[in-house]
Amino acid sequence: MARPGITEGGQNAIARVDPNDHKVQLFRLPEKEAYANLNTGVFDKSGIYWFTGQSGIYGRLDPKSGDMSVFKSPRGRGTYGITATPAGDIWYASLAGNHIAKIDIKTGNATVVEPPTPNQGARRVWSDSKGRIWVSEWNSGNVSMHDPADGSWKAWKLPGTGSPALMRSMSMRRTRSGSLTLAPMRSCGSIPVTEKFDAFPSDMSGANVRQLAGKPGETWGGESGTNRLVRIQTVA
């Protein structure tokens, strides 16, 4: 049974939880990274846990040996979302740095990739089954997609009216049908293969949908503004 990995910002450590006995094992960051402002983590194909810290770091942990390496982000603070591709590549997004980057899993070096929209606030990244990198752009209100195979970019402006802050995207998940389900701060929505949005507004104000997960036919979202979970069911 898999052991979840958690970025434990309060203790500046990576936590592993044993699902059998619920015991927690802590892997603390080096003292020189006293406040990494840990954010997001992901496992690569070999079981190495990669994580980000908004203070301007990213790192890797081997849960078997406990070996940990921490690297400085090439443009300083802002390192936020992180994702693994089916091929085993690791990418992160930098909110304050307005870029995404590919990490060399052997050396730990990061190569910056510039989105075409200036000051877009790339916050989180996800890979689809083809290894394309999807980006939630916090400042611009765009959802964008980068294809590393040919270096191309596409972008979609979130639908709706209101202030830019309400049209920001926080989270996404790719479904088996090929559509992209995403979480603007006050609703959920999706981009089907037609590249047009379907919107599912929350029935409560100030939803603040922070994260999405799900299974075939269902998408679940966490509304931090309403202290509840919501489910969108797309099949009977």
N, C-alpha and C positions, 0 to 999 in steps of 0.2 A: 504494500500500500504506500502511495506517495506521501511524502512529508511536506506540507506547505511551507513556503518561505515567506517571511514577513519583514519589511523594512521597519524597524522599531526605532522611530525617531526620538522617543523620550529617553531611551537608554543608549542611543547612538550605536545600535547593534543590529545584526541580522538575526532573526529568531527562526528556529525550526521547531515545528510542533509535531510530536509523535501522535498519530491518530489512534493508536492502540491504547496508550495510557495517559495521553494528553500532557505529557511532560514537555517542557520548553527548554531548548538548548540555545544559549546566546553566543554569538560570535561578535565580539566587540571590535569596532573600528580602532585603528591606531590612535594614540593620545594626541598626535599632531593634528588629527581631524576631529577635534573635540566637539565641534558642532557642524556636522555635515549636512544637516537638514535633509535627512534621508527621505526619498520619495517613492520610487517605483522599482520593482524587481522582476526578473524573468529568468527562467532556466533555459540553457541552450541544449543542444542535442546530446551532449556528453554529461549532462547533469550539473554543469557549473552554473552557479547563480550570479547573474549580473545585476547591478543595482545603480541607482543614481542618487545624487544629493544636490540640492539647489544651491549649496554654497559654492558649487563649481567643481564637483568631483563625480567620478563614476568608478565602479570597482567590480571585482569578481571574487567569489568565494567557492572553494571546493569543500562541500559539506562533509565529504568522507575524511579528508585529512585536516580540515580546519584552516588550510592555507588561504590567506586573503591578500589581495593586492588592490591598492587604491591609486587612481590616476587623476591628474589634474585635467579638467576640461580645457580644450585648446582656446576657448574664448571666455573663460571665467565662469561666473555664477549663472545659474538658470537651468542647469541640467535637470530634466523633469521626466517625461515619459520614456519608456524603453520597450523594445519588442524583439522577438526572434523570428526569423523567416524559416520556411520549410527547408531551405538549403543549409540552415545553421548559422546564417549571418546575424549579427546583433546591430541594431540601430537605436539611437536615442534622439530625443527632441530637446531643444533648449528654449525655454520660454523667454527668459531675459536676453538670451543671445540670438534669438530670431533665426535659428537654423536647425537642421537635422544633421546627424553625423553617423557614419558607419565605423564600428569598432573592429579592429583587427584582433580576433580572438586569440591569436598566438602572441602578439607583441603588446597588446593593450592600447596601441595608438589609435586615435580617432581621426577620421578624414571628414572635414566639414563639407556639407552640400547645401548650397544656397537656394531656398525657395524663391520663385520669381517675384512674389509680392513683398515689397520692403516692409520691415518692422511688423511682420505678420503675427509674431508671438506663437511660434510653433510650440504647442504644449504637450500633446501626446501623439504617439505613433503606433500603428498596427500594421502587420503584414497580412496580405491575403494569400491565397493558395498559390499564386503565381510569383510571390516574392516582391510584389509591388508594395510600396510604403505609403500608407494613408496617414494624413496629418490633420489634426484639429488645430486650426489657427485661431488663437484666443483673441488677438487684437483685430484681425481683419474680418472675422466672422465667416471665413471660408473653411470648407473642407477641401483639401487638396490631395493629389495622388502623384507620387514620384515613381517612375519605372527605372530602376537602376540598369536594366538591360540596354536601354537606349538613351538614358539621361533625360527623358521627357517628363513634363509636368502637365497636369490638368487641375482645374479648380472649380468649385461650385460655391456660390454664395448661398448661405442659409436663408430659407424663406421666412416671411413674416414681416411685421412692422414693429417699430419701437426703437428704443435706444440700442446702440451697438452692443452694450453690455448684456442685453437680453438675448442677443442673437449669437452668442458665443457657444462653441461646441466644446464639451468636456471629454466625452468618451464615445467610442465606437466599437462595433463588433461586426465581423463579416459572417453572413449566413451561407448555408450550403447552396441556396438558390442563386447566389451571386450578388444579392443585394447587400447594401451596406446600411446597418442600423446604427444610428448615432443619437447622442444625447445633448441637444442644446440645453441651456440652463433652466428653461421653463417648460420643456416638453421633450418628447421623443419623436424620432422620425426616421425615414429610410430613403435611400437612393436606390431604386430598382435598376435593372439593366437598361431601362429606358433613359436613365440619367435625369429623371424628374423626381422631385421630392414628394413623399407622402408624409404628412405631419400627423402626430397624435398628441395634441395638447393635453397637459395635465388638467384635472378637474379642480385643482387647488392652486392658488397663487404662490409664488415664491418656491417652486418645486426644487430648484437647484439639483438637477439630476447629475450625480457625480460619476457614476460608473454603470456599465452595462455588462450583463452576462446572459447566458441562455442555453437553449438546446433547440433542435429542429422543431420549428413551429411555435416557439415561444421566445420572447425576449424579456428579461427582468432588469429593472432599473432601481437604483437607490436614490431616493429623494431626501437629501440632507436638510432641505428647508421645511419638510413636512414630517420628518422622522418616520418614514414608511417605505416599504417596497411596493413597486408597481409591476404588473405583468401585462404584456401585449401578446395576445394569442392570435396567430395568423392562420392556424388550421384548426378544424374542429377536433 
